[in-house]
Amino acid sequence: MKRSLLLGRELRNNGPMKFVRGMELLNANGDIDTSSLGYQYTIQTTTQIRAQVIHQKFYKVAPADFMDVVIGTGAWMEDIKTNLVYDAAGDFESGVIGVGQGPSQIATVDVGTAPKTARIATWAKGYQYTTPEIQKALAANNWDVVSSKMEALKRNWDLGIQKIAFLGRKTDLTDFPGFLTSPDVNSNTGVITQLISTMSTSAFQALVATILDTYFENSNDTQMPNMFAIPMKDMLGLGSATSPDFPIETKLSYLLKVFREVTGNADFQIRGLAYADQARNAGYVSTLGKNRYVLYNKNLETLKMDIPVDFTLSPAGTANNFQWQGVGAGQFTGCVFYRPAEALYFDWAS
């Protein structure tokens, strides 16, 4: 069946489309008074209207830099189940045999599976325009209102997927957890109790000496990490010296060097993430939020997010040749940890 037919069926099943205002207008342009938006404004005979327009700007970070994002698996399904395989082999020494033992006396091994479910959400939003709106935009002669609305719809999808990837779906964190909000990942509150960038020399050395051991114990001594995600406000301060008395190396370069040497992962990365800042994850990580650090193994089998159907934009249609409506749709899951012991949260709150 063609994708367009599947999309039509999905939208019909979800009931009539509601066209409501979507994106919150808070960004680098400043807080916007929506009552001031429009085509009309005062000009003089000496007023020059510039042909260039300046668009809104938002915080953007690629989820794929922190987790694997799989596109196209399970299109238009309700969920994706992944079987986790477990060994039931018993103690190795139970397999030691004597020369005279028969087959019935030989210990055996077995395996079992348990499914891990990633729920799929279907998303759709619309855009609309009218003939007068187009004519007014043409009169302004410096703005394509139709393409701008399409771009706004695509941007709403991109920013929404970004937020879901890191924080999850606020109304359903159980079925749609984020990278920072998984209930399956353990949290440590003793190793990091302040911004790393503000730690004294002794506190910084204590962190370096304990953080990897804490992680390795959490993984049941099975895995070394290759990624450390930290609050952006801490990342921006890690240019400070490891010691104010001997400012010859930054905390960032020293920490990265230690991680690479001890883990044996030459490609180990430390990345800043604004969503990990307490103020940005309030209401998700906890009511007031937490400064959350994530030490983990970035691997397809450890964690991933699925996009069963990537953003699909339908052409605008009309019933009266005066008003036009179009729809953008897609599907997504949360960020699911399939090996949660290979990740560890380090939390503190101010």
SULHU-V750605 format. One record per pair of residues at least 24 apart in sequence whose C-alpha atoms are under 10 Angstrom apart, sorted by the first residue. I is the first residue (numbers start at 0). J is the second residue. D is the distance in Angstrom with one decimal. If there is no record, write none. Layout:
<<I:J:D> <I:J:D>>
//
This chain:
<<2:74:9.4> <2:75:9.3> <2:308:9.7> <2:311:9.5> <3:311:9.3> <3:313:8.3> <5:74:9.6> <5:75:7.5> <6:75:8.3> <6:121:10.0> <6:123:9.7> <6:308:9.9> <6:311:9.0> <6:313:9.3> <6:327:9.9> <6:328:7.8> <6:329:8.9> <7:313:10.0> <9:75:7.9> <9:121:8.2> <9:122:9.8> <9:123:9.7> <9:328:9.7> <10:121:9.1> <10:122:9.3> <10:123:7.8> <10:326:9.6> <10:328:8.8> <13:121:9.3> <13:122:10.0> <13:123:9.6> <16:123:8.4> <16:124:7.9> <16:125:7.8> <16:326:8.9> <17:123:9.8> <17:124:8.1> <17:125:7.9> <18:124:7.4> <18:125:6.1> <18:126:7.3> <18:127:8.0> <18:324:9.1> <18:326:9.8> <19:124:8.7> <19:125:8.4> <19:126:9.2> <20:124:9.9> <20:125:9.8> <20:126:9.6> <21:124:8.6> <21:125:9.6> <21:151:9.6> <21:152:8.9> <21:155:7.9> <22:151:8.4> <22:152:8.9> <22:154:9.2> <22:155:6.6> <22:158:9.6> <22:159:9.6> <23:155:9.8> <24:55:8.4> <24:56:10.0> <24:57:9.8> <25:55:8.7> <25:56:9.1> <25:57:8.3> <26:55:6.5> <26:56:5.9> <26:57:5.5> <26:58:8.0> <27:54:9.8> <27:55:6.8> <27:56:5.6> <27:57:6.7> <27:58:8.7> <28:53:9.1> <28:54:8.3> <28:55:6.1> <28:56:7.0> <28:57:9.2> <29:55:9.1> <29:56:9.8> <38:132:9.5> <38:135:7.4> <38:136:7.7> <38:138:9.5> <38:139:7.7> <39:135:9.8> <39:139:9.6> <48:139:8.9> <48:140:9.5> <48:141:8.6> <49:140:9.9> <49:141:7.8> <50:139:9.4> <50:140:7.7> <50:141:5.1> <50:142:8.3> <51:141:6.9> <51:142:8.6> <52:141:7.3> <52:142:7.4> <54:147:9.4> <55:151:9.8> <57:154:9.5> <57:158:8.3> <58:158:8.4> <58:161:9.8> <58:273:8.5> <59:157:8.9> <59:158:7.3> <59:161:7.8> <59:162:9.7> <59:273:9.6> <60:157:10.0> <60:158:9.0> <60:161:7.2> <60:162:9.5> <60:165:9.9> <60:271:9.9> <60:272:8.0> <60:273:8.9> <60:274:9.9> <61:157:9.5> <61:158:9.8> <61:160:9.8> <61:161:7.1> <61:164:9.5> <62:160:8.5> <62:161:6.2> <62:162:9.0> <62:163:9.5> <62:164:6.3> <62:165:7.5> <62:178:9.2> <62:303:9.7> <62:304:8.7> <62:334:9.7> <63:161:9.6> <63:164:9.3> <63:303:9.0> <63:304:8.9> <64:270:8.8> <64:297:9.3> <65:164:9.4> <65:165:9.1> <65:178:8.4> <65:226:8.1> <65:227:9.3> <65:228:7.9> <65:268:9.9> <65:270:8.4> <65:272:9.4> <65:295:9.8> <65:296:10.0> <65:297:7.0> <65:298:9.6> <65:302:9.5> <65:303:9.3> <66:164:8.7> <66:165:9.6> <66:178:8.1> <66:296:9.5> <66:297:6.2> <66:298:7.4> <66:299:7.7> <66:301:9.0> <66:302:6.5> <66:303:5.6> <66:304:7.2> <66:334:8.1> <66:335:9.8> <66:336:9.9> <67:297:7.8> <67:298:7.1> <67:299:5.8> <67:300:9.1> <67:301:9.2> <67:302:7.0> <67:303:4.8> <67:304:6.4> <67:305:8.5> <67:334:9.2> <68:164:9.3> <68:299:8.6> <68:302:9.2> <68:303:5.7> <68:304:4.9> <68:305:5.7> <68:306:7.1> <68:334:8.8> <69:299:9.1> <69:303:7.2> <69:304:6.3> <69:305:4.7> <69:306:6.0> <69:307:7.7> <69:331:9.9> <70:304:8.7> <70:305:5.9> <70:306:4.6> <70:307:5.5> <70:308:6.9> <70:309:6.9> <70:330:9.7> <70:331:9.1> <71:305:7.8> <71:306:6.2> <71:307:4.4> <71:308:5.7> <71:309:7.4> <71:330:9.5> <72:305:7.1> <72:306:7.3> <72:307:4.9> <72:308:8.0> <73:119:8.7> <73:305:8.7> <73:306:8.6> <73:307:5.2> <73:308:8.1> <73:330:9.4> <73:331:10.0> <74:119:9.2> <74:121:10.0> <74:305:9.9> <74:306:8.3> <74:307:4.5> <74:308:5.4> <74:309:9.1> <74:329:9.2> <74:330:7.6> <74:331:9.5> <75:119:8.4> <75:120:9.2> <75:121:7.8> <75:307:7.0> <75:308:7.1> <75:329:8.9> <75:330:7.3> <75:331:9.9> <76:118:9.1> <76:119:7.0> <76:120:9.1> <76:121:9.2> <76:307:8.0> <76:308:9.7> <76:330:9.1> <77:117:9.0> <77:118:6.4> <77:119:5.2> <77:120:7.3> <77:121:8.6> <77:307:10.0> <77:330:9.6> <77:332:9.9> <78:116:6.7> <78:117:5.6> <78:118:4.3> <78:119:4.9> <78:120:8.4> <78:307:9.6> <78:331:9.8> <78:332:8.3> <79:114:9.5> <79:115:8.2> <79:116:5.7> <79:117:5.1> <79:118:6.5> <79:119:7.4> <79:305:8.9> <79:307:9.4> <79:332:8.9> <80:113:9.6> <80:114:5.8> <80:115:5.5> <80:116:4.5> <80:117:6.3> <80:118:8.6> <81:112:9.5> <81:113:8.3> <81:114:5.4> <81:115:5.1> <81:116:6.5> <81:117:8.1> <81:337:8.5> <82:111:9.4> <82:112:5.8> <82:113:5.5> <82:114:4.3> <82:115:6.2> <82:116:8.8> <82:337:9.6> <83:111:8.3> <83:112:5.3> <83:113:5.2> <83:114:5.9> <83:115:6.9> <83:337:7.9> <83:338:9.1> <84:110:6.9> <84:111:5.7> <84:112:4.5> <84:113:6.7> <84:114:8.7> <85:109:8.7> <85:110:5.6> <85:111:5.2> <85:112:6.0> <85:113:8.0> <86:110:4.5> <86:111:6.6> <86:112:8.9> <87:111:7.3> <114:337:9.9> <115:335:8.8> <115:336:9.3> <115:337:7.2> <116:174:8.6> <116:335:8.6> <116:337:9.6> <117:174:7.1> <117:175:7.7> <117:176:9.5> <117:303:9.9> <117:304:8.7> <117:305:8.3> <117:331:9.5> <117:332:6.2> <117:333:7.2> <117:334:8.5> <117:335:6.8> <117:336:9.9> <117:337:10.0> <118:173:9.7> <118:174:5.9> <118:175:6.8> <118:176:9.9> <118:305:9.6> <118:331:8.4> <118:332:5.8> <118:333:7.5> <118:335:9.6> <119:174:8.7> <119:175:8.3> <119:305:8.4> <119:306:8.6> <119:307:7.9> <119:308:10.0> <119:330:6.5> <119:331:5.6> <119:332:4.8> <119:333:8.0> <120:168:9.9> <120:174:9.7> <120:175:8.7> <120:306:9.6> <120:307:9.4> <120:329:8.5> <120:330:5.5> <120:331:5.5> <120:332:6.3> <120:333:9.0> <121:307:9.4> <121:308:8.7> <121:328:7.5> <121:329:6.0> <121:330:4.5> <121:331:6.8> <121:332:9.2> <122:156:8.8> <122:308:9.7> <122:310:9.1> <122:327:8.3> <122:328:5.5> <122:329:5.3> <122:330:5.8> <122:331:8.0> <123:152:9.8> <123:156:9.2> <123:310:9.2> <123:311:9.3> <123:312:9.6> <123:326:6.7> <123:327:5.6> <123:328:4.2> <123:329:6.6> <123:330:8.8> <124:152:7.3> <124:153:9.7> <124:155:9.0> <124:156:8.9> <124:312:9.7> <124:325:8.6> <124:326:5.7> <124:327:5.5> <124:328:6.5> <124:329:9.5> <125:149:9.0> <125:152:7.4> <125:312:9.2> <125:313:9.3> <125:315:9.3> <125:324:6.9> <125:325:5.5> <125:326:4.2> <125:327:6.0> <125:328:8.6> <126:151:8.9> <126:152:7.1> <126:315:8.2> <126:323:8.4> <126:324:5.8> <126:325:5.4> <126:326:6.3> <126:327:8.2> <127:315:7.8> <127:316:9.3> <127:317:9.8> <127:322:7.3> <127:323:5.4> <127:324:4.3> <127:325:6.3> <127:326:8.8> <128:315:9.1> <128:321:8.6> <128:322:6.1> <128:323:5.4> <128:324:6.7> <128:325:9.1> <129:317:9.7> <129:320:8.7> <129:321:5.7> <129:322:4.5> <129:323:6.0> <129:324:8.9> <130:320:8.1> <130:321:5.4> <130:322:6.7> <130:323:8.3> <131:321:8.3> <131:322:9.2> <132:322:9.7> <145:315:9.9> <149:312:8.3> <149:325:8.8> <149:326:9.3> <149:327:8.6> <152:310:9.7> <152:312:9.0> <152:326:8.8> <152:327:7.1> <152:328:9.7> <153:310:7.4> <153:311:9.1> <153:312:8.3> <153:327:7.6> <153:328:9.6> <156:309:9.5> <156:310:7.2> <156:327:8.6> <156:328:8.6> <156:329:8.5> <157:310:8.6> <160:304:9.9> <160:306:9.1> <160:330:9.7> <160:331:7.6> <160:332:9.2> <160:333:9.1> <162:274:8.3> <162:333:10.0> <163:304:9.5> <163:331:8.8> <163:332:8.3> <163:333:6.4> <163:334:7.9> <164:303:9.2> <164:304:7.0> <164:305:9.6> <164:331:9.3> <164:332:8.4> <164:333:6.0> <164:334:5.6> <164:335:9.4> <165:272:9.2> <165:273:9.9> <165:274:6.9> <165:275:8.6> <165:280:9.4> <165:283:10.0> <165:333:8.6> <165:334:7.4> <166:274:7.4> <166:275:9.0> <166:279:9.5> <166:280:7.1> <166:281:9.9> <166:282:9.6> <166:283:6.4> <166:284:7.7> <166:333:8.8> <166:334:8.8> <167:283:7.8> <167:284:9.7> <167:332:9.0> <167:333:5.9> <167:334:7.3> <167:335:10.0> <168:283:8.7> <168:332:9.4> <168:333:7.5> <169:282:7.8> <169:283:6.4> <169:284:9.9> <170:283:9.6> <171:333:9.9> <172:283:8.1> <172:284:9.8> <172:333:8.5> <173:333:9.4> <174:332:8.4> <174:333:7.3> <174:334:9.8> <174:335:9.3> <175:304:9.9> <175:331:9.2> <175:332:6.2> <175:333:4.2> <175:334:7.1> <175:335:8.1> <176:283:9.6> <176:304:9.9> <176:332:8.5> <176:333:5.1> <176:334:5.8> <176:335:6.8> <176:336:9.2> <177:283:9.1> <177:284:9.5> <177:304:8.9> <177:332:9.4> <177:333:5.6> <177:334:4.9> <177:335:7.4> <177:336:9.4> <178:274:9.8> <178:275:9.7> <178:293:8.9> <178:302:8.6> <178:303:9.0> <178:304:9.1> <178:333:8.2> <178:334:5.5> <178:335:7.7> <178:336:8.3> <179:228:9.8> <179:274:8.1> <179:275:7.2> <179:280:8.6> <179:283:8.6> <179:284:7.0> <179:291:7.4> <179:292:8.6> <179:293:7.7> <179:334:8.9> <179:344:8.1> <180:280:9.2> <180:283:6.8> <180:284:5.6> <180:285:9.0> <180:291:9.7> <180:333:9.9> <180:334:8.9> <180:335:9.9> <180:344:9.5> <181:284:9.0> <181:333:9.3> <181:334:7.8> <181:335:7.4> <181:336:7.4> <181:339:8.7> <181:344:9.7> <182:284:9.9> <182:335:9.9> <182:336:9.4> <182:339:9.3> <183:335:9.0> <183:336:7.2> <183:337:9.0> <183:338:8.9> <183:339:5.8> <183:340:8.3> <183:342:9.4> <183:343:9.8> <184:217:9.9> <184:293:9.7> <184:336:7.8> <184:338:9.0> <184:339:5.2> <184:340:6.8> <184:341:8.5> <184:342:6.3> <184:343:6.0> <184:344:6.9> <185:217:8.1> <185:339:7.9> <185:340:7.6> <185:341:9.8> <185:342:7.6> <185:343:5.5> <185:344:6.1> <185:345:8.7> <186:217:10.0> <186:291:9.1> <186:292:9.5> <186:293:9.3> <186:342:9.3> <186:343:6.1> <186:344:4.5> <186:345:5.7> <186:346:6.7> <187:213:8.7> <187:214:9.5> <187:217:9.9> <187:291:9.8> <187:292:9.6> <187:343:7.3> <187:344:6.0> <187:345:4.8> <187:346:6.2> <187:347:8.9> <188:291:9.7> <188:344:8.4> <188:345:5.8> <188:346:5.1> <188:347:6.1> <188:348:9.4> <189:345:7.9> <189:346:8.1> <189:347:8.4> <190:345:7.1> <190:346:8.5> <190:347:9.3> <191:290:9.6> <191:291:9.5> <191:292:8.6> <191:345:6.3> <191:346:6.8> <191:347:6.8> <192:290:9.3> <192:345:8.7> <192:346:7.4> <192:347:5.3> <192:348:7.9> <192:349:9.1> <193:233:9.4> <193:290:8.7> <193:346:9.2> <193:347:6.8> <193:348:8.2> <193:349:8.1> <194:229:9.6> <194:230:8.7> <194:232:8.5> <194:233:5.8> <194:234:9.1> <194:236:8.7> <194:237:9.3> <194:290:8.6> <194:347:9.0> <194:349:9.9> <195:229:9.5> <195:230:10.0> <195:233:6.5> <195:234:8.6> <195:236:8.4> <195:237:7.4> <195:239:9.9> <195:250:8.3> <195:251:9.4> <196:232:9.1> <196:233:5.9> <196:234:7.6> <196:235:8.4> <196:236:5.2> <196:237:4.9> <196:238:7.8> <196:239:6.6> <196:240:8.8> <196:241:9.0> <196:249:9.6> <196:250:7.2> <196:251:8.6> <197:233:8.4> <197:236:7.8> <197:237:8.5> <197:239:8.3> <198:239:10.0> <198:241:9.0> <198:250:9.7> <199:241:8.3> <199:242:7.9> <199:243:9.1> <200:240:9.1> <200:241:6.3> <200:242:5.7> <200:243:8.2> <200:244:9.7> <200:250:9.7> <201:241:9.7> <201:242:9.2> <203:241:7.7> <203:242:9.4> <203:250:8.4> <203:254:9.3> <204:241:8.9> <204:254:9.7> <206:254:9.7> <207:253:9.5> <207:254:7.2> <207:257:7.7> <207:258:8.7> <208:257:9.6> <210:258:9.8> <210:294:8.9> <210:345:9.3> <211:257:9.8> <211:258:8.0> <211:261:8.4> <211:262:8.4> <211:294:8.7> <213:343:8.8> <214:294:7.3> <214:295:8.2> <214:340:8.8> <214:341:8.0> <214:342:7.6> <214:343:6.4> <214:344:9.3> <214:345:9.9> <215:262:10.0> <215:340:9.3> <215:341:8.4> <215:342:9.7> <215:343:9.6> <216:340:9.3> <217:339:9.5> <217:340:6.0> <217:341:7.5> <217:342:8.1> <217:343:7.3> <218:295:9.6> <218:338:9.1> <218:339:8.4> <218:340:4.7> <218:341:5.3> <218:342:7.6> <218:343:8.6> <219:340:7.6> <219:341:8.9> <220:340:9.9> <220:341:9.8> <221:340:9.1> <221:341:8.3> <222:262:9.2> <222:295:9.2> <222:296:7.6> <222:340:8.9> <222:341:6.6> <222:342:9.6> <223:258:9.7> <223:261:9.0> <223:262:5.8> <223:263:8.4> <223:264:8.4> <223:294:9.6> <223:295:8.0> <223:296:6.9> <223:341:7.9> <223:342:9.8> <224:258:8.6> <224:259:9.6> <224:262:7.0> <224:263:9.6> <224:264:8.1> <224:267:7.9> <224:268:9.7> <224:294:6.4> <224:295:4.9> <224:296:4.4> <224:297:7.6> <224:298:9.8> <224:341:7.3> <224:342:7.9> <224:343:9.7> <225:258:8.2> <225:259:8.2> <225:262:7.6> <225:263:9.1> <225:264:6.3> <225:265:8.7> <225:266:7.2> <225:267:4.6> <225:268:6.5> <225:269:8.8> <225:294:7.9> <225:295:6.4> <225:296:5.2> <225:297:6.4> <225:298:9.0> <226:255:10.0> <226:258:9.2> <226:264:9.6> <226:266:8.9> <226:267:5.7> <226:268:5.0> <226:269:6.0> <226:270:7.8> <226:293:8.0> <226:294:6.0> <226:295:5.5> <226:296:6.1> <226:297:6.3> <226:298:9.9> <226:342:9.5> <227:255:9.3> <227:258:9.3> <227:267:8.1> <227:268:6.3> <227:269:4.7> <227:270:6.4> <227:271:8.6> <227:292:7.2> <227:293:5.7> <227:294:4.6> <227:295:6.5> <227:296:8.8> <227:297:9.4> <227:342:9.8> <227:343:9.9> <228:268:8.4> <228:269:5.9> <228:270:5.0> <228:271:5.8> <228:272:6.5> <228:273:10.0> <228:275:8.0> <228:291:8.5> <228:292:5.7> <228:293:5.1> <228:294:6.5> <228:295:8.4> <228:344:9.6> <229:269:7.4> <229:270:6.3> <229:271:5.0> <229:272:6.0> <229:273:8.4> <229:274:9.3> <229:275:6.4> <229:276:8.2> <229:290:8.3> <229:291:6.8> <229:292:4.6> <229:293:6.6> <229:294:8.7> <229:345:9.4> <230:270:8.6> <230:271:5.6> <230:272:5.2> <230:273:5.8> <230:274:7.1> <230:275:4.5> <230:276:4.8> <230:277:8.1> <230:279:9.7> <230:289:9.7> <230:290:6.4> <230:291:6.7> <230:292:6.7> <230:293:9.4> <231:270:8.1> <231:271:4.4> <231:272:4.8> <231:273:4.8> <231:274:7.9> <231:275:7.1> <231:276:6.6> <231:290:9.8> <232:271:7.9> <232:272:8.5> <232:273:7.4> <232:275:9.1> <232:276:6.9> <232:277:9.9> <232:290:9.7> <233:271:7.6> <233:272:9.4> <233:273:9.7> <233:275:9.8> <233:276:8.5> <233:290:9.4> <234:269:8.5> <234:270:7.4> <234:271:5.3> <234:272:8.2> <234:273:9.5> <235:271:7.9> <267:296:9.6> <267:297:9.7> <268:297:9.9> <269:293:10.0> <269:294:9.3> <275:346:9.8> <276:348:9.6> <277:346:9.6> <277:347:8.7> <277:348:6.9> <277:349:8.1> <278:348:9.9> <278:349:9.9> <284:346:9.9> <287:348:8.4> <287:349:9.6> <288:346:9.8> <288:347:9.3> <288:348:7.2> <288:349:9.3> <289:345:9.5> <289:346:6.2> <289:347:5.8> <289:348:4.8> <289:349:7.8> <290:344:9.9> <290:345:8.2> <290:346:5.7> <290:347:5.4> <290:348:5.8> <290:349:8.0> <291:343:10.0> <291:344:6.4> <291:345:5.7> <291:346:4.7> <291:347:6.9> <291:348:8.6> <292:343:8.2> <292:344:5.6> <292:345:4.9> <292:346:6.4> <292:347:9.0> <293:342:6.8> <293:343:5.8> <293:344:4.7> <293:345:6.3> <293:346:8.9> <294:341:8.4> <294:342:5.8> <294:343:5.5> <294:344:6.6> <294:345:7.9> <295:339:9.0> <295:340:8.8> <295:341:5.6> <295:342:4.1> <295:343:6.3> <295:344:8.7> <296:338:9.3> <296:339:9.7> <296:340:9.6> <296:341:5.8> <296:342:6.5> <296:343:9.6> <297:341:8.8> <297:342:8.9> <298:338:9.7> <298:341:9.6> <299:336:9.7> <299:337:9.1> <299:338:10.0> <300:336:8.4> <300:337:6.4> <300:338:7.1> <301:335:8.5> <301:336:5.8> <301:337:5.2> <301:338:4.7> <301:339:7.0> <301:340:8.9> <301:341:6.9> <301:342:8.3> <302:334:6.8> <302:335:5.5> <302:336:4.2> <302:337:5.6> <302:338:7.0> <302:339:7.9> <302:341:9.2> <302:342:9.2> <303:332:9.3> <303:333:8.4> <303:334:5.5> <303:335:5.7> <303:336:6.8> <303:337:8.1> <304:331:7.8> <304:332:6.1> <304:333:5.8> <304:334:4.5> <304:335:6.3> <304:336:9.1> <305:330:8.5> <305:331:5.9> <305:332:5.4> <305:333:7.4> <305:334:7.7> <305:335:8.9> <306:330:5.8> <306:331:4.5> <306:332:6.5> <306:333:9.2> <307:331:6.1> <307:332:8.0>>
//
